Amino acid sequence: MNLPKYEVFALRYGTRDARSSSHFLGGDPHDVPMPMDYFVWAAIGPDKTFIIDTGFTQEDATARKRTFLCCPIEALAELGIKAAAVTDVILTHLHYDHAGNFGKPPNATFHLQDKEMEYATGRYMAYKKTAHSYDVDDVAGLIGLNFAGKIQFYDGEAQLAPGISLHRLGGHTPGMQCVRVNTARGMVVLASDTSHFYENFVNYRPYVTVVNQPEMLEGYRTLRRLADSIDHIVPGHDPLVMKKYPAYEKASKDLIVRLDATPKN
């Protein structure tokens, strides 16, 4: 079967300074500067386009002391994608930096794992430690979208369209999912927060925010199984992504790279 080939882009919309000791379970003895980038992704096929995550808002950036580079939904226009024309948004999970701006593509259906909504609206949100990564207004708004019939739920693996599928890996959150996309260079896996950095999945070093460590570690193995090679796995927050992949030549700012192109070594 000849699957459609998608063009896949990472759009960097925010950043923050951090140190390596804040990123790995158990810390990091070297404790060197290790900044984080924030991305949304777009998979553009011959017949259908999927947006993956919606980023955080300017208000959240200010409250959480993040650097806000642009509104990720508005910046999709750089790819020729108008917010009103977006029909499908995959939410890899519901943390504030992945589910903010959910109202800006007004005509979208959202694709989400059952376990993620259950967790974000359940008993564990009564604890500040677990609730910290969620924005209550985002969660409440998505409940409203569910009542409006605009969320499609999944329990595990799902094929959304030929050449693009969802896979629940858990670990970081109970409903954490990655996205597998067929491209001209093969099957690319958008790891999102199943692996924040290359270092997480390459050397099996768990990220510090985790609800199930064994699931997170198994997830690193699953990423390898789903991708055509380790070079086909794209982590969710690593600044190296912007260095390894070529810039999108039509963008007005240096914030978009092509993930369907072969990465640099």
Residue pairs with C-beta under 8 A, 6 or more apart in sequence:
1 162
3 162
3 163
3 182
4 45
4 46
4 47
4 161
4 162
4 163
4 182
5 45
5 46
5 163
5 182
5 183
5 184
5 260
6 43
6 44
6 45
6 163
6 164
6 181
6 182
6 183
6 260
7 43
7 44
7 45
7 183
7 258
7 260
8 41
8 42
8 43
8 44
8 181
8 183
8 188
8 190
8 258
8 259
8 260
9 41
9 42
9 44
9 79
9 248
9 256
9 257
9 258
9 259
10 39
10 40
10 41
10 234
10 241
10 242
10 245
10 256
10 257
10 259
11 39
11 40
11 41
11 42
11 72
11 75
11 76
11 78
11 79
11 255
11 256
12 37
12 38
12 39
12 69
12 242
12 255
12 256
12 257
13 38
13 39
13 40
13 55
13 68
13 69
13 70
13 71
13 72
13 75
13 255
14 37
14 38
14 55
14 56
14 61
14 66
14 67
14 68
14 69
14 97
15 35
15 36
15 37
15 38
15 66
15 67
15 69
15 239
16 35
16 36
16 38
16 65
16 66
16 67
17 33
17 35
18 33
18 34
18 35
18 36
19 28
19 31
19 32
19 33
19 34
20 28
20 30
20 31
20 32
20 33
20 34
21 27
21 28
21 31
22 34
22 208
23 34
23 36
23 196
23 197
23 207
23 208
24 199
24 200
24 205
24 206
24 207
24 208
25 205
25 206
25 207
25 208
25 210
25 213
34 197
35 239
36 196
36 237
36 239
37 237
37 238
37 239
37 241
37 242
38 55
38 56
38 66
38 97
38 237
39 53
39 55
39 236
39 237
39 241
40 51
40 52
40 53
40 54
40 55
40 72
40 73
40 76
41 51
41 52
41 53
41 179
41 190
41 234
41 259
42 49
42 50
42 51
42 52
42 76
42 79
42 81
43 49
43 50
43 52
43 164
43 179
43 181
43 190
44 79
44 81
45 161
45 163
45 164
47 161
48 87
48 88
48 161
49 81
49 86
49 87
49 88
50 88
50 89
50 90
50 160
50 161
50 164
50 179
51 76
51 81
51 86
51 88
51 89
51 90
51 105
51 108
52 89
52 90
52 92
52 179
52 190
52 192
53 89
53 90
53 91
53 92
53 98
53 99
53 192
54 72
54 73
54 89
54 91
54 98
54 99
54 100
54 101
54 102
54 104
54 105
55 71
55 72
55 73
55 97
55 98
55 100
55 101
56 64
56 66
56 68
56 96
56 97
56 100
56 101
56 135
57 71
57 100
57 101
58 68
58 71
60 66
60 96
60 97
60 100
60 135
61 67
61 68
62 68
64 96
66 97
69 255
70 253
70 255
71 101
71 104
72 101
73 83
73 86
73 101
73 104
73 105
74 83
74 104
75 255
75 256
76 82
76 83
76 86
77 83
78 248
78 250
78 251
78 252
78 253
78 255
78 256
79 248
79 251
79 256
83 104
83 105
83 106
84 105
84 106
84 107
85 107
86 105
86 107
86 108
87 107
87 108
87 109
88 108
88 109
88 111
88 160
89 102
89 105
89 108
89 109
89 110
89 111
90 110
90 111
90 160
90 166
90 177
90 179
91 98
91 99
91 102
91 110
91 111
91 112
91 116
92 98
92 176
92 177
92 178
92 179
92 190
92 192
92 193
92 194
92 236
93 99
93 113
93 116
93 172
93 173
93 175
93 176
93 177
93 192
93 193
94 112
94 116
94 117
94 120
94 134
94 138
94 139
94 142
94 173
94 175
95 133
95 134
95 173
95 193
96 133
96 134
96 135
96 138
98 192
98 193
99 135
99 138
99 139
99 142
100 135
100 138
102 110
102 138
102 141
102 142
102 145
103 141
108 150
109 150
109 151
109 152
110 142
110 145
110 150
110 151
110 152
111 151
111 152
111 154
111 158
111 160
111 166
112 142
112 151
112 152
112 153
112 154
112 175
113 153
113 154
113 155
113 156
113 166
113 168
113 174
113 175
113 176
113 177
114 153
114 154
114 155
114 175
115 155
115 168
115 170
115 174
115 175
116 173
116 174
116 175
116 176
116 177
117 142
117 146
117 151
117 153
117 175
118 174
118 175
119 125
119 173
119 174
119 175
119 211
120 134
120 139
121 139
121 143
124 130
124 131
125 131
125 134
125 139
130 211
133 209
142 151
145 151
154 166
154 168
154 177
155 168
156 167
156 168
157 165
157 166
157 167
157 168
158 165
158 166
159 165
160 166
162 182
163 181
163 182
164 179
164 180
164 181
164 182
165 179
165 180
166 177
166 178
166 179
166 180
167 177
167 178
167 179
167 180
167 222
167 226
168 175
168 176
168 177
169 176
169 177
169 178
169 194
169 215
169 216
169 218
169 219
169 222
169 223
170 176
170 211
170 212
170 215
170 216
170 219
171 194
171 206
171 210
171 211
171 212
171 213
171 215
171 216
171 217
171 218
171 219
172 193
172 194
172 207
172 209
172 210
172 211
172 216
173 193
173 211
174 211
174 212
176 192
176 193
176 194
176 219
177 192
177 194
178 189
178 190
178 191
178 192
178 194
178 219
178 223
178 226
179 189
179 190
179 192
180 187
180 188
180 189
180 190
180 226
180 227
181 187
181 188
181 189
181 190
182 188
183 259
183 260
184 260
185 228
185 232
185 260
185 261
185 262
186 228
186 229
186 232
187 226
187 227
187 228
187 232
188 227
188 228
188 232
188 233
188 234
188 259
188 260
189 223
189 226
189 227
189 232
189 233
189 234
190 234
190 236
190 259
191 201
191 223
191 233
191 234
191 235
191 236
192 236
193 207
193 236
193 237
194 201
194 216
194 219
194 220
194 223
194 236
195 201
195 207
195 219
195 220
195 223
195 233
195 235
195 236
196 207
196 235
196 236
196 237
196 238
197 207
197 235
197 237
197 238
197 240
198 235
198 238
198 240
199 205
200 206
200 207
200 220
200 235
201 219
201 220
201 223
201 224
201 233
201 235
202 230
204 217
204 220
206 213
206 216
206 217
207 216
210 216
223 233
224 230
224 233
227 233
231 262
231 263
234 241
234 259
235 241
241 257
241 259
242 257
243 264
244 263
244 264
245 257
245 258
245 259
245 261
245 263
245 264
246 257
246 258
246 261
247 254
247 256
247 257
247 258
248 256
248 257
248 258
